[in-house]
Amino acid sequence: RKGFVDVVLANGCPSPAEAYGAFEFETGIKAGLELLGSPDRPTAIFAGNDESAAGVMAAASHLRIKGPDEVSIVGFDNSWVALSVWPPLTTINQPIAEIAEVAAQMLIDRNGAMTEAGDLLLDYHLVARGSYAPPSPA
C-alpha cells in the first residue's frame, strides 16, 4: 500500500482517496462521485478492493461516464464481485487460501523459520477483464 501511494504521489497524481477507507460499496460510490465529478477527473481509478471498485463503477454510471472508454476501474481481491458487475472488473488476484495457510503455519510454528523470515511475498497477479482500456486521446 505504501509503495503504491508513494508512486502515485511521486508522479503528480492526486492523493488516493483514503478518507473513505471502509472498503465498502457505499464508500466506493462516495469516492467515485468525488473523483469522477471533479473538473480534472482521472482516466483510471485503482480501488482498494473489488467491492469499492463496484461502487466506483456505480458512481461512473450515475454520472453517465462510460467505462472503460472514459475511465478504467481496477479492483483488488478477485472476489465474486468482480464477475457480478458490467463490464467484468479487472482486478488483482489475492491468493486467499495461500495467505490463510501461511498465517496458520506461522501461528503453529511461532519459533520456527517462517516467523524469522520477515515479510513474505505471495503470488499476486493481474486478472485483466473488461473494465480497463488505454486512455482516449481526446
C-alpha positions, 0 to 999 in steps of 0.5 A: 500500500505504501509503495503504491501511494508513494508512486502515485504521489511521486508522479503528480497524481492526486492523493488516493482517496483514503478518507473513505477507507471502509472498503465498502460499496457505499464508500466506493460510490462516495469516492467515485462521485468525488473523483469522477465529478471533479473538473480534472477527473482521472482516466483510471481509478485503482480501488482498494478492493473489488467491492469499492471498485463496484461502487466506483463503477456505480458512481461512473454510471450515475454520472453517465461516464462510460467505462472503460472508454472514459475511465478504467476501474481496477479492483483488488481481491478477485472476489465474486464481485468482480464477475457480478458487475458490467463490464467484468472488473479487472482486478488483482488476484489475492491468493486467499487460501495461500495467505490463510495457510501461511498465517496458520503455519506461522501461528503453529510454528511461532519459533520456527523459520517462517516467523524469522523470515520477515515479510513474505511475498505471495503470488499476486497477479493481474486478472485483466477483464473488461473494465480497463482500456488505454486512455482516449486521446481526446 
